[in-house]
Structures are given as C-alpha cells and as structure tokens.
Amino acid sequence: MCAINTFPAPGPKADLEEGTVLSPRFGADGLITCVTTEATTGELLMVAHMNAEALARTVQTGEAWYWSRSRQELWHKGATSGQVQTVVEMLVDCDQDAIWLKVKVAGDGGCCHTGRQSCFYRKIEVTHGETRLVVA
C-alpha cells in the first residue's frame, strides 16, 4: 500500500504501458481524470478528478475519494449524502493518465448532487443547427 501522496514517477513508455507498477501521470494541475461507472450495470455515473492523495486514499480504503476543483478540497464521495462509492474494480488506462472506477453506490444509489442516479442526465440535441440540452 502506498503512503498518501506517494506514487513512483512515471518511467519509460514501455513501463507505463506494459509494466506492473502504478505510476499515474498527473497533469500540470496535479490531477488525473477519473471515470466512475456502476459495477453491475455499467451505467456511467460521473467523471471527476483525483489528486495523488485522493487516488492513494481510494486505493487504501476501497472507497472513492476525489479532488473537488470547485471547492479546492479532498472529497470523500458520500460523506454527507450517504452515497458512498465502494470500489469493486479499479483500472488505469494504457498511459496511466486516467482512472476508471467500477463502484457500488450506498444510500439511495444516486450519484449526482442534483438527486439523479447519474451526473449524465441531459443529452445534447441539434435541430436545424441549434443546440439544446434535453433531459434524457
């Protein structure tokens, strides 16, 4: 288990793509993108970001932690809503700059702060060159 905020620096491309060491490539802002889906249904729940501490806490606790860009603080998903996300599986992409969490959601099973199951509840429609959002 890694200590909070410590991951090895990314190595050569071959190590990133084929190696067995988690060495996430955080962006210049110190964040890595995280896609979260429901483990059983595969429904896309949310896209968020993690800093090194959030990723380390997720690995250590088995529950999803994120970095809130709007609040500029660590965020334990479900700490206030009861919608704790328990990690069933965690994957990293080929060049280790994105994380995919497959989770089970506690509480009412929702994910979005608007009270919806998923943060992706609106679709983009284009009609006669005009774009609008429609609840899916």
N, C-alpha and C positions, 0 to 999 in steps of 0.2 A: 504494500500500500504506500502511495506517495504522500509526502507531507504536504500541507496546504501550500499552494503557490509554487511547487517544485515539480517540474517535468524536465526531462533532458532536452537540450536544444535539438532542433531538427537536424538530422545528418544528411548524407548524400541521398539523391533521389531514389536510388535502389533500396536504401534502408527504409525510407518513408513508404515506398510502395509495396515492398515485399517483406520488410522486417517484422519483428515481433515486439518491438518496443513502442509504447505510446509516447510520441514526441509531437504533440499538437503544434500546429503552425498558427499562432495567434496573429491577428492583424496588427497594423501600426497602432491601433487604438487599444491593443491588449485583449481583443475579443475574438471569439470563434463563433460561427453560426451554428445553431442547434435546431434541428427539425424534430418535432415530437409528434408521434402517432400513437393511437390506441393500440395496445398489443394484440388484442383478439381480432378486432375488425379492420385494422389498418387505417382507420379514419385519421386524416391529418388534423391534429389538434391545434398546433401552434408552431411558429418559428420564433426563436428568441436567440439570445446571445449569452455566452458564458465567458467569464474571465478565468484565469488559472485557478483561483480559489473556488469558484463555482463548480468547475469541472472536477477538481480534486474532492470537494465535498460530495458531489454526486457519486463519484467512484467509491468513496469511503462509506457513505450512508445508505446507498441504494435508493435514495430519493432525489428527485430533480431539484437542482439549485441553478439559478440563472443570475445574470447581471442585468439590472434594470438600467437601461440607458437614460430613461426619462427621470428616474429618481437618483441615479448615480449611486446605487447601493446593491449589495448582495440580496438575493430574493429567494427564499425557500418556498417553492410553489405549494400553495395550500395552507401555509402557516396561519393565515387569517380566514380563508374561505372554507377550509376543511377539504379542499380538492387536492390533497397531497398526491403527487405522482410517484408511484413506486416503480422503479426501473425493472423491467423484465429482461430487456436486452439493450446493450449499448454498442453502436457501431461507429466506426470512423471511416471517412472516405479515403480514396486512393492516395491523396497527397496530404492527408491529415490536417485539412483546414476546415472541416465541417464534421459535426457530430449528429448522429441520428439516435434518438431515444425512443424505444418502444415501451410504453408505460401502461399501468393500470391506475385509474383515477379513483380516489376515495371520495367520500361525501356524496354529492348528488351526481357525480360522474362528469360534471361540466368542466370546462377549462377556461372559457372566456370571462373576463371581468364584466361583460355585458349580460351574463347569465346564460349564455348559449353553450352548447356542447363543444363547439369548435370556434376558434377565432376566425375561421374562414366561412362566414355565413352569408357573404354577398358575392354575387357574380357580376362580372363586367359585361355589359351588353353594348353592342354597337349597332345602331339603327340609323340608316341614312347619314352616316358619317358622324353621328352624335353618340357620345359615350355616356352611359349612366350606370349606376350600381343598383342591383335588384336583389332583394333577399332571396337566397337560393331555397 
